[in-house]
Amino acid sequence: MAKYDQEEISRVQQIIYTFFDLVKSESRFLLLMGILLILAGLFSPHPEIAMWFGFILAGYSAVANDSIQTIGTFIVSNAHRRWYVLWLYIGLIFVFTVTYSFIVFDGDVSYQRLQTPGLDVAPSSFTFLQLIAPLILIMLTRMRMPVSTTFLLLTIFSTKSSAVVSVLSKSLSGYFVAFISAIILYFLARKLSLFAFKGKPHFGWTIVQWITSGTLWSVWVMQDAANIAVFLPRSLSFWEFFAFTSFIFLGLGLLFYLRGDRIQKIVSEKAGISDIRSATMVDFIYALILIYFKQISQIPMSTTWVFLGLLGGRELAISITKKRKKKRRMSTKETFRLIGKDILMAGIGLLVSLILAVAINAEMREEFFGLF
């Protein structure tokens, strides 16, 4: 009996030591999060300050988490290039994309995504929970969780549950379309890819990939700029637009300097992504899907879910192919476990966002409890 007690004590001690090691290794990050939490409490009663504080946090969290879907493969397959070359290319595309929306849609940088009923009115006051939502996203990103910024940042400002349901429905549709498309297109292109992907990539692939990645990035901005701009007025003045654009542009520079930071692992662990030809195919399919859903409606959608569906479908197709040839990188069961892990992480983000939305918005709370 004493032996078992000693083993139990050892396990508890190991857990405690692991916890303290984690706290020690993340001490600077935890200190920063603590300071930002205090600032969120101080700024929340002051709308003008809270608006920009929330925007800065949302901008950083979205760039650090969500944008890696589109430029993650670009970073991996161009790891040998100077970070500032990649930054200037992607950064200038961002500037041109949001500038077009700003001019054409009378100060709206979201390509009218924030005109969806329930999101069309800019917040005139901010709660503490609304300001810490981006902090929650930053912490989840630190844990390498592919959380949807669309759900976590937009739902906390939605005044109608119908808006949340619309975003969720469109996002789920995007996931399944991406998952199935990735499987079908992988098998259709497999023989071609096996023939064309042998040896060192031709320089022409680099040109095609940069064009494809630039197009994908631009379409992503059209979809997800709303997640950052939700804190700001729906029609920005020139100086508000300048502040918005400059901050994101510089934030992208930091992202490229860090080579995608921790969330990049979601992309890097998938098979063959470091090959510029595979990365180009992933980006091309992803861009087509986003363009398709952009044309359907102006309702925002989670591009994270589309991205996870795309990588998941591709990974499953690779696993099935390798199983037939008995050259498996991982078993089909392991592949489903990997896909399930991504879905679970995204689901946790959705659950957190819904809890925050119900806790923050009285209208959402009434509709939610009205269901019971």
C-alpha atoms as one frame of an Amber mdcrd trajectory, in Angstrom:
protein
   0.000   0.000   0.000   2.853   2.339   0.894   4.431   1.570  -2.473   1.334
   2.756  -4.325   1.141   5.851  -2.132   4.749   6.671  -2.971   4.070   6.257
  -6.699   1.045   8.539  -6.418   3.118  11.158  -4.595   5.793  10.935  -7.312
   3.215  11.522 -10.047   1.825  14.545  -8.214   5.330  15.913  -7.739   6.052
  15.422 -11.436   2.902  17.332 -12.358   3.850  20.166  -9.997   7.412  20.334
 -11.380   6.085  20.347 -14.954   3.682  23.168 -14.095   6.416  25.310 -12.546
   8.743  24.635 -15.493   5.987  25.782 -17.842   5.359  28.936 -15.806   9.088
  29.665 -15.730   9.518  29.199 -19.482   6.453  31.351 -20.212   7.073  33.939
 -17.463   7.519  36.893 -19.846   4.454  35.960 -21.855   2.332  35.530 -18.713
   3.578  38.856 -17.356   2.611  40.571 -20.615  -0.829  38.954 -20.554  -1.293
  40.128 -16.960  -0.413  43.709 -17.877  -2.777  43.638 -20.875  -5.602  42.285
 -18.694  -5.120  45.179 -16.281  -5.097  47.666 -19.178  -8.280  46.115 -20.579
  -9.986  46.750 -17.245  -8.732  50.341 -17.124  -9.640  51.170 -20.739 -13.061
  49.496 -21.015 -14.976  52.508 -19.536 -13.392  54.823 -22.149 -14.764  53.969
 -25.641 -12.270  55.993 -27.709  -9.269  54.388 -26.023 -10.901  50.939 -25.752
 -11.673  50.959 -29.489  -8.017  51.289 -30.495  -6.777  49.052 -27.693  -9.149
  46.300 -28.852  -8.162  46.861 -32.472  -4.445  46.515 -31.664  -5.029  43.259
 -29.783  -7.361  41.927 -32.496  -4.926  42.915 -35.223  -2.006  41.165 -33.563
  -4.000  38.057 -32.665  -5.507  37.739 -36.154  -2.141  38.190 -37.864  -0.445
  35.736 -35.483  -3.178  33.067 -35.696  -5.500  33.334 -38.659  -3.297  34.667
 -41.453  -0.927  31.706 -41.113  -3.556  29.684 -43.017  -2.809  31.604 -46.185
   0.862  32.517 -45.859   1.923  29.487 -43.806   2.675  27.350 -46.857   4.334
  30.396 -48.439   6.646  30.742 -45.409   7.534  27.034 -45.298   8.328  26.665
 -48.989  10.335  29.928 -49.049  12.263  29.346 -45.822  15.522  29.889 -47.711
  14.612  33.458 -48.662  15.122  36.674 -46.687  12.200  37.334 -44.362  11.880
  40.995 -45.371  11.497  40.103 -49.063   8.511  37.890 -48.225   7.146  40.577
 -45.881   7.260  43.388 -48.454   5.530  41.227 -51.054   2.682  40.098 -48.781
   2.508  43.431 -46.938   2.083  45.506 -50.077  -0.637  43.175 -51.359  -2.454
  43.768 -48.060  -2.139  47.544 -48.464  -3.479  47.494 -52.037  -6.352  45.137
 -51.125  -7.701  47.158 -48.182  -7.114  50.444 -50.021  -9.401  49.268 -52.825
 -12.165  48.424 -50.325 -11.642  51.736 -48.505 -12.110  53.710 -51.725 -14.885
  51.682 -53.369 -17.009  51.023 -50.258 -16.806  54.503 -48.752 -14.372  53.900
 -45.914 -15.292  50.249 -45.271 -12.183  48.019 -45.262 -14.105  44.768 -44.767
 -15.510  44.445 -48.307 -18.966  44.919 -46.734 -18.610  41.820 -44.536 -19.548
  43.998 -41.555 -22.811  45.010 -43.245 -24.315  41.683 -42.164 -27.382  42.340
 -39.926 -26.260  42.066 -36.329 -22.751  43.307 -37.165 -23.583  46.422 -39.170
 -23.584  48.845 -36.226 -20.188  49.830 -34.820 -19.912  49.453 -31.018 -20.285
  52.698 -29.083 -19.110  51.175 -25.800 -16.950  48.212 -24.833 -17.042  45.683
 -22.031 -14.084  44.083 -20.317 -14.939  40.698 -21.874 -14.943  42.191 -25.370
 -11.476  43.604 -24.853 -10.011  40.394 -23.476 -11.410  38.236 -26.307  -8.316
  38.943 -28.460  -6.146  38.101 -25.435  -7.862  34.722 -25.204  -7.114  34.240
 -28.889  -3.459  35.140 -28.311  -3.211  32.622 -25.467  -4.838  29.890 -27.560
  -2.426  30.723 -30.371   0.438  30.327 -27.906  -0.838  26.783 -27.362  -0.707
  26.220 -31.154  -4.481  25.933 -31.418  -5.954  26.776 -34.875  -8.783  28.886
 -33.478 -11.157  30.784 -35.751 -10.813  34.531 -35.266 -14.113  34.938 -37.112
 -16.020  33.209 -34.322 -13.966  34.528 -31.431 -13.914  38.187 -32.509 -17.126
  38.698 -34.492 -19.600  36.831 -32.294 -18.802  38.995 -29.243 -20.188  42.002
 -31.153 -23.146  40.280 -32.778 -26.512  41.516 -31.542 -28.479  38.747 -33.277
 -28.108  35.000 -32.936 -29.139  34.686 -36.586 -25.849  36.341 -37.554 -23.885
  33.750 -35.570 -25.918  30.896 -37.101 -25.313  32.276 -40.605 -21.556  32.528
 -40.024 -21.460  29.022 -38.520 -23.479  27.489 -41.382 -21.312  29.079 -44.032
 -18.134  28.014 -42.200 -19.271  24.390 -41.860 -20.154  24.342 -45.544 -16.701
  25.706 -46.290 -15.034  22.968 -44.227 -16.839  20.104 -45.980 -16.411  21.612
 -49.441 -12.694  22.028 -48.776 -12.327  18.524 -47.284 -14.056  16.772 -50.185
 -12.407  18.994 -52.820  -8.962  18.251 -51.417  -9.540  14.483 -51.622 -10.961
  14.564 -55.149  -8.392  16.962 -56.565  -5.518  15.121 -54.921  -6.443  11.829
 -56.596  -7.054  13.566 -59.933  -3.694  15.280 -59.805  -1.752  12.450 -58.151
  -0.349  10.872 -61.290   0.541  14.268 -62.679   2.154  15.319 -59.432   4.167
  12.100 -59.145   5.476  12.737 -62.636   5.996  16.489 -62.312   7.226  16.625
 -58.715  10.346  14.533 -59.234  13.705  16.187 -58.879  14.419  19.818 -58.151
  11.498  22.196 -58.840  11.766  24.313 -61.984  12.091  28.038 -61.348   8.716
  28.488 -63.031   7.104  26.913 -59.966   8.420  29.777 -57.865   6.724  32.344
 -60.095   3.440  30.399 -60.104   3.547  29.946 -56.327   4.167  33.625 -55.628
   1.266  34.611 -57.883  -1.005  31.962 -56.327  -0.026  32.875 -52.759  -0.509
  36.573 -53.472  -3.976  35.932 -54.892  -4.926  33.713 -51.956  -3.665  36.269
 -49.460  -5.674  39.055 -51.128  -8.878  36.996 -51.098  -8.256  36.077 -47.446
  -7.954  39.761 -46.547 -11.294  40.400 -48.272 -12.850  37.766 -46.005 -11.058
  38.343 -42.696 -10.303  42.058 -42.512 -13.728  42.237 -40.824 -12.340  40.339
 -37.824  -9.878  43.141 -37.133 -12.012  46.102 -38.176 -14.989  45.014 -36.026
 -13.694  47.221 -33.182 -13.592  50.301 -35.436 -16.235  52.518 -37.100 -17.830
  50.922 -40.130 -16.628  53.842 -42.269 -13.075  54.928 -41.485 -11.618  58.396
 -41.941  -8.322  58.716 -43.806  -6.249  58.835 -40.601  -8.153  55.901 -39.088
  -7.499  53.969 -42.286  -3.818  54.939 -42.173  -3.508  53.695 -38.570  -5.356
  50.469 -39.450  -3.174  49.732 -42.477   0.148  50.721 -40.896  -0.334  48.555
 -37.819  -1.216  45.415 -39.769   1.594  46.037 -42.243   4.151  46.240 -39.423
   2.557  43.244 -37.673   3.093  41.183 -40.805   6.749  42.172 -40.673   7.004
  40.729 -37.158   5.243  37.532 -38.278   7.687  36.988 -41.134  10.643  37.805
 -38.905   9.464  35.046 -36.517   8.816  32.722 -39.492   5.211  32.169 -38.487
   5.895  31.616 -34.760   4.284  28.639 -32.949   1.032  28.268 -34.909   3.185
  27.504 -37.988   3.466  23.919 -36.701  -0.128  23.282 -37.863   1.119  23.750
 -41.429   4.625  22.331 -41.077   3.469  18.954 -39.713   1.433  18.211 -42.850
   3.073  16.012 -45.482   4.974  17.582 -48.358   4.072  21.200 -47.609   7.726
  22.264 -47.693   7.797  21.337 -51.411   6.931  24.484 -53.362   4.855  22.449
 -55.839   2.671  20.900 -53.117   2.340  24.276 -51.401   1.231  25.860 -54.677
  -1.487  23.242 -55.211  -2.803  23.724 -51.657  -2.873  27.506 -52.050  -4.523
  27.319 -55.480  -7.384  25.112 -54.262  -7.793  27.233 -51.142  -8.007  30.428
 -53.202 -10.673  28.946 -55.500 -12.806  27.887 -52.517 -12.578  31.317 -50.866
 -13.426  33.066 -54.135 -16.444  30.774 -54.542 -17.791  31.494 -51.058 -17.034
  35.193 -51.407 -19.344  35.354 -54.409 -22.173  33.493 -52.637 -22.881  36.127
 -49.994 -21.385  38.918 -47.900 -21.790  36.886 -44.706 -18.413  36.413 -42.954
 -17.071  32.886 -42.669 -14.287  31.110 -40.806 -11.411  30.744 -43.237  -9.673
  28.693 -40.523 -12.265  25.942 -40.906 -11.874  25.989 -44.688  -8.118  25.698
 -44.283  -8.357  22.803 -41.824 -10.776  21.010 -44.149  -8.370  21.483 -47.044
  -5.328  20.152 -45.192  -7.344  17.370 -43.556  -8.741  16.111 -46.858  -5.328
  16.244 -48.477  -3.717  14.402 -45.563  -6.362  11.662 -45.712  -5.884  11.243
 -49.460  -2.124  10.946 -48.972  -2.623   8.358 -46.218  -4.937   6.229 -48.369
  -2.505   6.367 -51.292   0.489   5.443 -49.149  -1.486   2.588 -47.546  -2.133
   1.059 -50.939   1.587   1.202 -51.700   2.550   0.145 -48.169   4.683   3.282
 -47.825   2.657   4.894 -45.107   3.987   7.979 -43.352   1.224   7.332 -40.833
  -1.733   4.966 -40.679  -5.230   6.026 -41.711  -6.211   5.818 -38.045  -3.397
   8.189 -37.128  -4.458  10.514 -39.930  -8.009  10.653 -38.593  -6.549  11.351
 -35.153  -4.598  14.283 -36.597  -7.691  15.591 -38.380  -9.766  15.108 -35.233
  -7.214  17.029 -33.170  -7.484  20.032 -35.504 -11.293  19.871 -35.404 -11.248
  19.612 -31.608  -9.012  22.656 -31.283 -11.214  24.651 -33.649 -14.303  23.429
 -31.749 -12.864  24.639 -28.450 -12.401  28.071 -29.973 -16.013  28.033 -31.184
 -17.288  27.044 -27.736 -15.262  29.816 -26.065 -16.569  32.382 -28.557 -20.206
  31.338 -28.007 -19.788  31.512 -24.214 -18.325  35.008 -24.530 -21.081  36.105
 -26.925 -23.831  34.939 -24.557 -22.068  36.477 -21.546 -21.532  39.860 -23.236
 -24.688  40.524 -25.265 -28.029  40.797 -23.505 -29.884  40.170 -26.778 -27.942
  36.981 -27.400 -28.497  35.891 -23.811 -32.273  36.356 -24.068 -32.436  34.419
 -27.337 -30.242  31.627 -25.951 -32.227  31.136 -22.747 -35.431  31.479 -24.765
 -34.540  28.176 -26.426 -35.035  26.435 -23.071
